């Protein structure tokens, strides 16, 4: 169905592979990120593996697929790979890509994905699908920037080198879609973190799972947690894997609270229940016992609220506290929140009991 040709994609060019691409492919595929997120890539990767790939890429055209090199439009230098699987019986094709480490961060993957998607539509493909690992935030950002919409999570979709089956985010573009870039409602913090010199807030990762789990099994944290039950470590680790996906989707922002001097995990803060039509979100937080009494939570709330009001369209941030949680109430007062109401029997307590919730709010300045 597809015929090899050269496709102009602005900052890059899509062209059939050449034998001279082998050395660059071998060098790129030694990158740990490629090995992590593309488990079919051999490791360690050799030049012989690159030659085998070039042979497979040539054969893919005969089998109804399309395999292009992403190249510099002037020098012809290989920068990455992008391709389409053969269309299925429903007229849908799956797109996939990888970029060399030296070619990332310049919009090349997005340009290539947009160009190949348009090329596929012009040849009768009705729907282009894209899968990205839930932890592969860079690939998900490419999908959104190329006009793809997230449609859900395919659980246990892909076997990984660690022996586990990992979840994948499912994206798609239809031939009739406008293809406009999807701008995240929650941009990532400038420079990747927020800090006031005492505490630093960073998007939470799997590396934070041990500290996060230790915090979530603390009796004082559990006393006021919803629900008031200690989560297993596996649940915490899975939550940490998905935080980047949730952030990009505008569902929530989850950050580790760290000591800005030592880098030690101190706690967790999140922006959740985000409702764009209302311009409202809720903040929640917890802290490890060893870091309490140092003003870390107040600083974290101020940093997150300040970032949210400056970089998003949120107008109102709310928080809820148990009536007996005076420490949390003092944090909110110091962070500029005003007590607004009491919601009776809102919170689940231990042994089937119900507890009131005191609601607080801080408005955009």
C-alpha positions in Angstrom: 0.0 0.0 0.0 2.9 2.4 0.8 5.6 3.4 -1.6 9.0 4.7 -0.5 9.6 8.4 -1.2 11.0 11.5 0.4 8.6 13.6 2.6 9.4 17.1 3.6 8.7 17.8 7.2 10.1 21.3 7.8 13.0 21.0 10.2 13.5 17.3 9.2 13.1 15.1 6.1 11.7 11.6 6.0 13.5 9.4 3.5 14.1 5.7 2.9 16.9 4.3 5.0 20.4 4.0 3.5 23.3 1.6 4.3 25.3 4.5 5.6 22.8 5.0 8.4 24.0 1.9 10.2 26.7 3.6 12.3 24.4 6.4 13.6 21.7 3.9 14.4 24.1 1.7 16.4 25.3 4.7 18.3 21.8 5.9 19.1 20.4 2.6 20.1 23.0 2.2 22.8 21.0 4.9 24.6 19.5 3.6 27.9 16.2 5.4 27.2 15.7 3.7 23.9 16.5 0.3 25.5 14.1 1.0 28.4 11.1 2.0 26.3 11.6 -0.1 23.2 12.1 -3.6 24.6 12.4 -5.1 21.1 15.7 -3.2 20.6 18.6 -5.6 21.3 20.9 -4.8 24.2 23.8 -4.3 24.0 23.2 -2.9 20.5 25.9 -3.5 17.9 26.5 -2.4 14.3 25.4 -5.9 13.1 22.0 -5.2 14.9 21.8 -1.9 12.9 22.4 -3.7 9.6 19.8 -6.3 10.5 17.3 -3.5 11.2 18.0 -1.9 7.8 17.3 -5.2 6.1 14.1 -5.5 8.1 13.1 -1.9 7.2 13.5 -2.7 3.5 11.4 -5.8 3.9 8.7 -4.0 5.8 7.8 -2.0 2.7 7.1 -5.2 0.8 4.9 -6.4 3.7 2.7 -3.3 3.5 4.4 -1.2 6.2 6.3 2.1 5.9 9.8 2.7 7.4 11.5 6.0 7.1 14.7 7.6 8.4 14.2 11.0 10.0 17.1 13.0 8.6 18.5 16.5 8.5 17.1 18.1 5.3 20.4 19.7 4.4 23.1 17.2 5.3 20.9 14.0 5.1 22.3 12.9 8.5 20.2 10.2 10.2 18.5 11.5 13.3 15.9 8.8 14.0 13.4 6.3 12.7 9.6 6.6 12.2 7.2 4.1 10.6 3.7 2.8 10.1 2.6 -0.7 10.6 0.5 -2.2 7.8 -3.1 -0.9 8.0 -5.5 -3.4 9.7 -8.8 -4.6 8.3 -10.5 -1.5 9.6 -8.1 0.9 7.8 -6.2 1.8 10.9 -2.4 2.1 11.1 -0.1 2.4 14.1 2.8 4.9 14.1 6.0 4.5 16.0 9.2 6.5 16.3 12.6 6.9 18.1 15.0 9.8 18.0 18.7 9.8 18.6 19.8 11.4 21.9 21.6 14.2 19.9 18.4 15.1 18.0 15.9 15.4 20.9 14.4 18.5 22.3 14.2 20.3 19.0 10.7 19.4 17.9 12.0 16.9 15.3 9.9 14.0 16.5 6.8 16.1 16.5 7.5 17.4 13.0 8.1 13.9 11.7 5.0 12.5 13.3 2.8 15.2 11.9 4.2 14.8 8.4 3.9 11.0 8.4 0.4 11.1 9.8 -0.7 13.5 7.1 1.0 11.3 4.5 -0.9 8.2 5.8 -4.2 10.0 5.6 -3.5 11.1 2.0 -3.1 7.4 1.2 -6.4 6.3 2.6 -5.6 5.5 6.2 -8.7 6.4 8.3 -7.1 6.4 11.8 -3.5 6.6 13.0 -2.9 5.1 16.4 0.0 5.6 18.7 1.1 3.8 21.9 3.4 5.3 24.6 4.6 3.7 27.9 2.9 5.4 30.8 6.4 6.5 32.1 7.5 7.8 28.7 6.5 11.4 29.2 8.6 12.6 26.2 6.8 10.3 23.8 3.4 11.4 25.2 4.3 15.0 24.7 5.2 14.3 21.1 1.7 12.7 20.6 -0.1 15.7 22.1 2.0 18.2 20.1 1.2 16.2 16.9 -2.5 16.6 17.4 -3.2 13.1 18.8 -5.9 12.6 21.5 -5.4 10.3 24.5 -8.1 7.7 24.5 -7.2 5.6 27.6 -4.7 3.2 29.1 -4.1 -0.3 27.8 -3.3 -2.3 31.0 -0.4 -4.7 30.9 0.0 -4.1 27.2 3.7 -4.5 26.7 6.3 -6.9 28.2 9.4 -5.0 29.4 13.0 -6.1 30.2 12.2 -6.2 33.9 9.9 -9.1 33.3 6.7 -7.1 34.0 4.0 -6.1 31.6 3.6 -2.3 31.5 0.7 -0.1 30.8 0.6 1.9 27.6 -1.3 5.2 26.9 -3.4 4.9 23.8 -3.5 7.9 21.4 -5.2 8.3 18.0 -5.8 10.9 15.3 -8.6 10.5 12.8 -8.4 11.7 9.2 -11.1 14.3 9.9 -9.5 15.6 13.1 -8.2 19.2 13.0 -4.8 18.0 14.2 -4.1 21.1 16.3 -1.5 20.6 19.0 -3.1 19.6 22.3 -1.8 22.1 24.9 -1.6 20.6 28.5 -3.8 22.5 31.0 -1.0 21.9 33.5 2.4 22.9 32.1 5.4 21.4 33.7 7.3 23.7 36.1 9.9 25.9 34.5 13.2 24.1 34.7 11.5 21.0 36.0 11.1 22.0 39.6 9.9 24.7 42.0 12.0 25.9 44.9 12.4 28.7 47.4 15.8 27.6 48.5 14.5 25.6 51.5 12.2 23.1 49.9 12.1 21.9 46.3 9.0 20.5 44.5 9.7 18.0 41.7 7.3 15.8 39.7 7.2 12.5 41.6 8.9 9.4 40.0 9.2 5.7 40.8 12.5 6.6 42.6 10.4 8.4 45.2 8.2 5.3 45.9 10.1 4.0 48.9 9.9 7.3 50.8 6.3 7.9 49.6 5.3 4.5 50.9 7.0 5.0 54.2 5.1 8.3 54.6 1.8 6.7 53.6 2.1 4.1 56.4 2.7 6.6 59.1 -0.1 6.4 61.7 -0.5 10.2 61.9 -0.8 10.5 58.1 -3.3 7.7 57.9 -5.4 9.2 60.6 -6.5 12.0 58.2 -6.0 10.2 54.9 -8.8 9.4 52.5 -9.3 6.5 52.7 -7.7 5.8 56.1 -6.0 2.6 55.0 -2.3 1.9 54.4 -1.7 1.3 50.7 0.6 -1.6 49.6 4.0 -0.6 48.1 2.9 -1.9 44.7 0.1 0.5 44.6 2.4 3.4 45.5 4.9 2.4 42.9 2.2 2.2 40.2 0.9 5.6 41.2 4.4 7.1 40.8 4.7 5.5 37.3 1.6 7.3 36.2 2.1 10.8 37.5 3.6 12.2 34.3 0.7 10.8 32.3 -1.8 12.3 34.7 0.0 15.7 34.6 0.0 15.8 30.8 -3.7 14.8 30.7 -4.5 17.7 33.1 -5.9 15.3 35.6 -3.5 16.1 38.5 -0.1 17.3 39.4 1.8 15.1 41.9 5.1 16.4 43.3 7.7 15.2 45.8 8.5 17.7 48.5 12.3 17.6 49.0 14.8 19.3 51.2 16.4 21.8 48.8 19.8 21.4 50.4 20.1 17.6 50.8 17.7 16.5 48.1 16.1 14.1 50.6 12.4 13.1 50.1 10.4 14.9 52.7 6.8 14.5 51.6 4.2 14.8 48.9 1.9 17.5 47.6 -0.7 17.3 44.8 -3.1 19.4 42.8 -6.1 17.3 42.1 -9.9 17.4 41.3 -9.0 19.9 38.5 -12.1 21.4 37.0 -11.2 23.7 34.1 -14.8 25.0 33.6 -14.8 26.3 37.2 -11.1 27.2 37.2 -10.8 25.2 40.5 -8.5 22.6 41.9 -7.8 21.0 45.3 -4.5 20.8 47.0 -3.5 17.9 49.3 -0.3 17.2 51.2 1.5 14.9 53.6 5.0 15.0 55.3 7.4 12.4 56.7 7.7 12.6 60.5 11.4 13.6 60.4 10.7 16.7 58.4 7.8 18.1 60.4 7.9 21.3 62.4 10.2 23.1 59.9 7.6 24.9 57.8 8.1 22.6 54.8 4.4 22.1 54.1 3.5 25.8 54.2 6.4 26.6 51.8 5.3 23.7 49.5 1.7 25.0 49.4 2.8 28.5 48.7 5.1 27.3 45.9 2.4 25.2 44.3 -0.3 27.8 44.6 1.9 30.5 43.2 2.9 28.4 40.3 -0.7 27.4 39.6 -2.0 31.0 39.6 0.9 32.2 37.4 1.0 29.3 34.8 -2.6 28.0 34.6 -6.1 29.4 34.3 -7.0 28.3 37.8 -8.9 31.0 39.8 -9.5 29.1 43.0 -7.6 26.4 44.9 -9.5 24.6 47.7 -8.4 22.3 50.5 -10.1 20.1 53.0 -9.2 19.2 56.6 -10.6 17.1 59.3 -11.9 19.3 62.1 -9.4 17.8 64.5 -6.4 18.3 62.2 -5.3 21.7 63.6 -1.8 21.3 62.2 -3.1 21.2 58.6 -5.4 24.1 59.3 -2.5 26.2 60.6 -0.6 25.4 57.3 -3.5 26.7 55.2 -3.9 29.8 57.3 -0.2 30.6 56.9 -0.5 29.9 53.2 -3.3 32.5 52.7 -6.3 30.2 52.6 -9.6 31.3 54.1 -12.0 28.9 55.9 -15.3 28.8 54.0 -17.6 26.0 55.2 -18.1 22.6 56.9 -19.3 19.7 54.9 -21.0 17.3 57.2 -20.0 13.6 57.2 -18.1 14.0 53.9 -15.0 12.0 54.9 -14.7 8.2 55.4 -13.3 7.4 58.8 -12.1 4.1 60.4 -14.5 1.2 60.9 -17.2 2.7 58.6 -17.5 6.0 60.5 -18.0 9.4 58.7 -16.3 12.7 59.6 -16.9 16.3 58.8 -14.7 18.2 56.3 -13.6 21.8 56.8 -13.2 23.5 53.4 -10.7 26.2 52.8 -10.0 28.3 49.7 -7.4 30.6 48.2 -8.2 32.8 45.3 -6.1 34.1 42.4 -4.6 37.4 43.5 
